[in-house]
């Protein structure tokens, strides 16, 4: 069953060409733009970071203990260093940071297949959630990764409000781990959340619209 038509009239933010998605399984397993409310019960939080930082972190002793990895990129930039040989459950998604209905030439936003793969990853057995963090990265660690992390958190908490609160806690946790620049803001990709809402019957898109500033001119 496909998703309903996407809403009209929303722009695009920074993109790179991308396409399709694949799932790989292994046996072993701030700032003024948002406000925190509600409670999170996710321990440890999800690590949300960039491709560059993920490439540095995955080969380290701490990086090798992750419970799961979601790598988001495009066809021109492969997975980060250490991803292919990591023993944890892994998911590779390839799509651009295209928001809602925008269709710029040469760019491909998230599809329903991408979101279904993400949901399957978050609910599959073996679970990607364990005693150590799950790492989710995209190019900059701002839009695609935060949206995918939010979907995973919703699958665990079954509450839009609690999932967004846990997302903000995860950002602060990654900052404390020096995996993000302190104060670097996130803005979850709304196309991913719209498609997730179609699949899950959730209201993630509505929740983020109240808690993040999508009217700010983020440029390209």
Residue, then its C-alpha position, 0 to 999 in steps of 0.5 A: x500500500x503506497x503513501x497518500x500524496x505529499x502536502x504541497x508548497x514546502x521548500x527543499x533544504x541542502x541535497x545530494x543525489x540519492x536513491x534506494x535503500x538496503x538493510x543488512x543484518x548481523x547475528x551479533x548483535x539546542x538551542x532556541x529552536x526547540x523546547x523540551x517537554x515530557x519525559x523520556x525513558x530511553x537509555x542509552x539515548x541514540x547517537x545522532x551525528x554526521x558522516x565525518x564523525x561516524x567515520x572517526x567513531x565507528x573504528x574506535x573501541x567505543x564505536x565497536x560496541x554499538x548496538x545498531x547503526x543507521x547510515x543515511x547518505x546518497x549514492x555518491x558518498x558511501x557508508x562511513x569507515x567501519x560500517x561494513x564490517x561492524x558486527x551490530x545490526x545495520x541499515x543503509x538508507x540512500x536519499x537526499x534531504x528533500x523536504x515534503x513535496x519538493x522535487x528538485x532535478x537530480x535529487x531523490x527524497x525519502x520514499x515509502x520503501x526507505x521508511x518501511x525499511x527503517x520501521x522494520x529495522x527498529x522492530x526486527x529481531x535481533x533488536x538494534x536496541x541494547x545496553x549500548x547506543x544506536x548510532x544514526x548519521x547522515x551528511x551533517x547530522x541535522x535533518x535526515x538523521x534526526x528524523x530517522x532517530x525520531x521514528x526509532x524513538x517513537x517505535x520504542x516509546x509509542x508517544x510523539x511527545x516523549x519521542x521528541x523529548x528523547x530526541x532532544x536528550x539524544x542530541x545533548x548526549x551526543x554533544x557530551x560524547x563529543x560526537x556533535x558540535x555543542x549547540x548544533x541544531x537539528x531540524x527533522x526532515x518532514x518528508x520522512x516523518x510524513x511517510x512514517x505517519x502514513x505507515x504508523x498512524x502517528x502524528x510525528x509531523x504535527x508534533x515537530x511542527x510545534x516544537x521546531x522552527x521550520x520557518x527559519x531560512x536555513x538556506x541550502 
